[in-house]
């Protein structure tokens, strides 16, 4: 019995210890649970605060984004408006380009018509000009010119003055020629002391008489009036005179080297070389090129460069006397028309 009673006591003691231990564990668990709940509460409060802050920031950002979106929408509307205006302007530009193309086509068609008409006019002008040149040559074929005669020496009787030169110096009988008219050229009367006098135009009754007088003067050479040497030549058209004047600088250089040269009809240069041989050049450019190649003239361009006062080229020799002219070196209408013809 005692043994049973002792065992029961031990069991009871063990149960009490177990209950006490369990109570302690429960108390510890409750304390731990309370501490955890407090921690969780604290974390919840902090989390709520953070969520609230995030919410406020999000609301602000959404507001800012809304403002940006509205601003962007306004800009898009403006861009759309600008695009519409650009499209309208492009449409107008396209219309204007189409109109311009149409006008250009019309102008090109008109230009073709005008060019054809101009070509026709230029051909007609060339024919008329050739006819005028022919008529001018015919009208001058009885005329001779006398150069370097002092102004006023004729004393109001030009025909008598010329006749006296022909009879007294050229020894041509008075009954073998007839002077229809004689006068100074129509150029402006020179005023300076060094200015070249105007030439004298003499019209004879026939071409044969004119040729006889001119050739006799060329053969005699030393003919004077008022103590000054004078020169005879045919009365040539202005175009031929102008072409002859262009030989002047070449002839001056040839004369310096004692090389004889003459202008032959209508406007060619005859240059005598060694042993009596000669060469005839058809144009001033051809003469200049070949004479320079032979070393007879300088290497500097000289055709048309030597010109005296009042646009008069100074020449010497019977066929190279200075021709009067009133104008400068302006381009003639013929030259301009020829250039236009080449450009068509």
Legacy VTK file of the C-alpha trace (Angstrom):
# vtk DataFile Version 3.0
C-alpha trace
ASCII
DATASET POLYDATA
POINTS 344 float
0.000 0.000 0.000
2.731 2.309 0.930
4.424 1.638 -2.330
1.263 2.452 -4.264
0.729 5.545 -2.215
4.296 6.692 -2.827
3.983 6.102 -6.528
0.750 8.021 -6.672
2.358 10.882 -4.842
5.197 10.960 -7.328
2.746 10.936 -10.189
0.832 13.805 -8.709
3.975 15.742 -8.145
4.995 15.110 -11.738
1.605 16.246 -12.998
1.807 19.390 -10.945
5.215 20.130 -12.352
3.929 19.511 -15.806
0.941 21.781 -15.270
3.196 24.451 -13.836
5.529 24.144 -16.763
2.648 24.290 -19.184
1.321 27.371 -17.425
4.726 28.972 -17.677
4.916 28.116 -21.366
1.456 29.468 -21.906
2.387 32.662 -20.116
5.536 32.986 -22.196
3.543 32.357 -25.349
1.032 34.964 -24.342
3.789 37.448 -23.668
5.439 36.655 -26.966
2.129 36.957 -28.735
1.479 40.329 -27.130
4.916 41.573 -28.140
4.382 40.322 -31.702
1.022 41.998 -31.875
2.584 45.256 -30.698
5.312 44.930 -33.314
2.731 44.165 -35.949
0.692 47.161 -34.874
3.750 49.366 -35.069
4.612 48.016 -38.496
1.025 48.484 -39.604
1.122 52.104 -38.495
4.384 52.684 -40.299
3.055 50.902 -43.376
-0.096 53.003 -43.316
2.047 56.140 -43.065
4.169 55.049 -45.989
1.100 54.072 -48.001
-0.435 57.450 -47.246
2.761 59.220 -48.339
2.923 57.123 -51.473
-0.705 57.854 -52.150
-0.136 61.576 -51.767
2.932 61.417 -54.034
0.986 59.350 -56.534
-1.845 61.862 -56.494
0.630 64.694 -57.064
2.332 62.811 -59.890
-1.022 61.964 -61.435
-1.950 65.654 -61.238
1.345 66.652 -62.807
0.895 63.959 -65.453
-2.605 65.231 -66.158
-1.196 68.741 -66.590
1.491 67.410 -68.913
-1.071 65.419 -70.869
-3.284 68.476 -71.204
-0.305 70.567 -72.316
0.707 67.839 -74.754
-2.848 67.674 -76.052
-2.779 71.442 -76.587
0.515 71.147 -78.430
-0.881 68.332 -80.559
-3.849 70.499 -81.463
-1.479 73.324 -82.420
0.622 70.904 -84.460
-2.511 69.636 -86.170
-3.494 73.214 -86.909
-0.025 73.963 -88.261
-0.140 70.804 -90.369
-3.464 71.909 -91.833
-1.999 75.325 -92.633
1.080 73.704 -94.187
-1.138 71.428 -96.243
-3.133 74.432 -97.386
0.060 76.303 -98.276
1.424 73.242 -100.058
-1.809 73.003 -101.976
-1.460 76.641 -102.990
2.187 76.057 -103.868
1.269 73.055 -106.007
-1.340 75.153 -107.793
1.185 77.931 -108.329
3.796 75.446 -109.572
1.290 74.000 -111.998
0.421 77.508 -113.149
4.118 78.369 -113.469
4.770 75.200 -115.475
1.927 76.093 -117.781
3.310 79.593 -118.236
6.809 78.215 -118.820
5.449 75.876 -121.466
3.680 78.801 -123.086
6.873 80.873 -122.913
8.914 78.043 -124.409
6.422 77.696 -127.223
6.483 81.459 -127.661
10.284 81.441 -127.582
10.402 78.898 -130.388
8.051 81.076 -132.412
10.061 84.203 -131.636
13.346 82.450 -132.457
11.980 81.323 -135.801
10.731 84.832 -136.502
14.058 86.297 -135.380
16.005 83.920 -137.606
13.849 84.992 -140.515
14.375 88.659 -139.650
18.118 88.135 -139.313
18.273 86.472 -142.707
16.263 89.319 -144.190
18.492 91.840 -142.418
21.577 90.154 -143.836
20.126 90.329 -147.328
19.166 93.979 -146.872
22.573 94.762 -145.393
24.335 93.107 -148.299
22.131 95.042 -150.688
22.917 98.289 -148.858
26.633 97.526 -148.936
26.405 96.900 -152.649
24.488 100.143 -153.180
27.019 101.997 -151.042
29.884 100.595 -153.072
28.130 101.580 -156.288
27.447 105.083 -154.978
31.129 105.510 -154.021
32.683 103.998 -157.134
33.213 107.424 -158.736
34.556 108.955 -155.506
38.087 109.535 -154.272
39.280 110.778 -150.883
42.139 113.108 -150.081
43.600 112.933 -146.563
45.645 115.237 -144.337
44.606 118.426 -146.177
44.756 121.354 -143.734
41.321 122.630 -142.716
40.310 125.869 -144.487
43.082 125.823 -147.060
40.486 125.422 -149.831
39.055 128.929 -149.107
35.413 128.300 -150.067
36.309 126.788 -153.470
36.837 123.076 -152.908
36.388 122.076 -156.568
38.932 124.659 -157.755
41.343 123.666 -154.997
41.202 119.971 -155.920
41.463 120.744 -159.632
44.619 122.787 -159.033
46.238 119.844 -157.220
45.361 117.437 -160.026
46.654 119.755 -162.729
49.711 121.235 -161.007
51.002 118.281 -158.986
49.594 115.188 -160.679
50.052 116.751 -164.130
46.634 115.574 -165.304
45.288 117.781 -168.121
42.218 119.741 -167.039
40.269 118.691 -170.119
40.650 114.974 -169.305
38.614 114.944 -166.107
35.496 116.484 -164.677
34.796 117.005 -160.949
31.085 116.741 -160.179
31.418 117.741 -156.522
33.976 118.062 -153.742
33.492 118.608 -150.011
34.873 117.786 -146.595
33.653 114.588 -144.923
30.580 114.946 -142.737
32.474 114.260 -139.522
32.528 116.983 -136.872
35.056 119.719 -137.618
38.196 119.210 -135.480
39.006 121.910 -132.936
42.405 120.952 -131.478
45.683 121.906 -133.089
46.859 118.290 -133.187
43.522 116.935 -134.419
43.591 115.257 -137.828
41.787 117.308 -140.512
38.689 115.927 -142.151
39.181 114.132 -145.433
37.975 115.589 -148.731
35.491 113.588 -150.815
35.797 114.179 -154.572
33.234 112.828 -157.027
34.319 112.404 -160.640
32.191 111.880 -163.693
33.392 108.328 -164.294
35.039 105.386 -162.602
37.933 105.456 -165.087
38.732 109.055 -164.150
38.685 108.203 -160.451
41.039 105.250 -160.979
43.397 107.340 -163.113
43.629 110.078 -160.467
44.154 107.668 -157.562
46.762 105.529 -159.302
48.624 108.602 -160.546
48.724 109.916 -156.964
49.988 106.572 -155.649
52.736 106.525 -158.264
53.838 110.112 -157.558
53.581 109.768 -153.756
55.170 113.122 -152.847
52.071 115.333 -153.054
51.675 118.340 -150.772
49.165 121.045 -149.924
50.090 123.994 -147.715
53.512 122.473 -147.147
52.075 119.225 -145.748
52.029 115.831 -147.445
48.593 114.618 -148.517
47.312 111.201 -149.589
44.817 109.914 -152.160
42.673 106.806 -151.940
39.410 105.386 -153.180
36.262 106.313 -151.244
35.489 102.965 -149.654
32.452 101.833 -147.604
32.702 102.314 -143.848
32.906 98.560 -143.260
35.944 98.265 -145.533
37.522 101.370 -144.004
37.108 99.917 -140.540
38.721 96.644 -141.623
41.638 98.531 -143.203
42.190 100.569 -140.043
42.876 97.378 -138.146
46.071 96.806 -140.152
47.595 100.085 -138.893
49.518 98.727 -135.850
50.917 95.870 -137.935
52.119 98.219 -140.670
53.745 100.537 -138.139
55.824 97.669 -136.747
56.718 96.485 -140.240
57.801 100.011 -141.178
60.093 100.165 -138.137
61.841 97.072 -139.512
61.945 98.622 -143.011
59.558 96.026 -144.412
57.262 97.329 -147.144
53.537 96.693 -146.924
50.449 97.898 -148.748
46.709 97.660 -148.338
45.142 96.164 -151.449
41.498 96.209 -152.406
39.267 95.773 -150.596
40.961 95.120 -147.233
43.952 92.826 -147.587
47.546 93.301 -146.494
50.384 92.791 -148.964
53.771 92.335 -147.276
57.022 92.266 -149.275
59.649 89.844 -148.034
63.177 89.051 -149.164
64.140 88.918 -152.842
61.014 90.706 -153.978
58.564 88.009 -152.903
55.389 88.966 -151.102
52.521 87.438 -149.145
48.907 88.611 -149.094
46.949 88.289 -145.857
43.164 88.288 -146.080
42.365 89.389 -142.500
44.128 91.375 -139.751
43.992 88.330 -137.450
45.626 86.091 -140.054
48.301 88.699 -140.716
49.054 89.210 -137.033
49.309 85.471 -136.319
51.642 84.694 -139.215
53.798 87.814 -138.870
54.270 87.110 -135.170
55.200 83.496 -135.936
57.881 84.816 -138.310
59.177 87.208 -135.658
58.370 90.290 -137.731
56.149 91.895 -135.073
56.041 91.915 -131.287
54.307 89.209 -129.269
51.861 91.716 -127.788
48.334 91.772 -129.314
48.268 94.752 -131.638
45.428 94.449 -134.175
43.067 97.333 -133.510
45.205 98.624 -130.632
46.896 101.640 -132.242
44.523 104.539 -132.352
45.135 108.253 -132.566
43.040 111.114 -131.244
39.304 111.191 -131.869
39.358 107.478 -132.774
41.488 108.037 -135.914
44.176 105.509 -136.740
47.422 107.136 -137.877
48.792 105.535 -141.039
51.373 106.449 -143.654
51.516 105.636 -147.348
49.147 106.270 -150.216
46.758 103.457 -149.391
47.028 103.697 -145.658
46.013 107.283 -144.963
43.836 107.836 -141.883
40.114 107.508 -142.380
37.817 109.879 -140.549
35.011 108.607 -138.410
32.816 110.266 -135.851
32.127 107.394 -133.475
34.138 105.247 -131.087
34.613 101.502 -131.035
30.999 100.656 -130.265
29.638 97.376 -131.566
27.631 97.746 -134.714
24.106 96.454 -135.081
25.408 93.953 -137.593
27.826 92.468 -135.056
25.128 92.190 -132.421
22.752 90.515 -134.856
25.428 88.063 -135.964
26.068 87.134 -132.327
22.331 86.659 -131.794
22.125 84.474 -134.896
24.913 82.229 -133.600
23.124 81.922 -130.249
19.869 80.670 -131.790
LINES 1 345
344 0 1 2 3 4 5 6 7 8 9 10 11 12 13 14 15 16 17 18 19 20 21 22 23 24 25 26 27 28 29 30 31 32 33 34 35 36 37 38 39 40 41 42 43 44 45 46 47 48 49 50 51 52 53 54 55 56 57 58 59 60 61 62 63 64 65 66 67 68 69 70 71 72 73 74 75 76 77 78 79 80 81 82 83 84 85 86 87 88 89 90 91 92 93 94 95 96 97 98 99 100 101 102 103 104 105 106 107 108 109 110 111 112 113 114 115 116 117 118 119 120 121 122 123 124 125 126 127 128 129 130 131 132 133 134 135 136 137 138 139 140 141 142 143 144 145 146 147 148 149 150 151 152 153 154 155 156 157 158 159 160 161 162 163 164 165 166 167 168 169 170 171 172 173 174 175 176 177 178 179 180 181 182 183 184 185 186 187 188 189 190 191 192 193 194 195 196 197 198 199 200 201 202 203 204 205 206 207 208 209 210 211 212 213 214 215 216 217 218 219 220 221 222 223 224 225 226 227 228 229 230 231 232 233 234 235 236 237 238 239 240 241 242 243 244 245 246 247 248 249 250 251 252 253 254 255 256 257 258 259 260 261 262 263 264 265 266 267 268 269 270 271 272 273 274 275 276 277 278 279 280 281 282 283 284 285 286 287 288 289 290 291 292 293 294 295 296 297 298 299 300 301 302 303 304 305 306 307 308 309 310 311 312 313 314 315 316 317 318 319 320 321 322 323 324 325 326 327 328 329 330 331 332 333 334 335 336 337 338 339 340 341 342 343
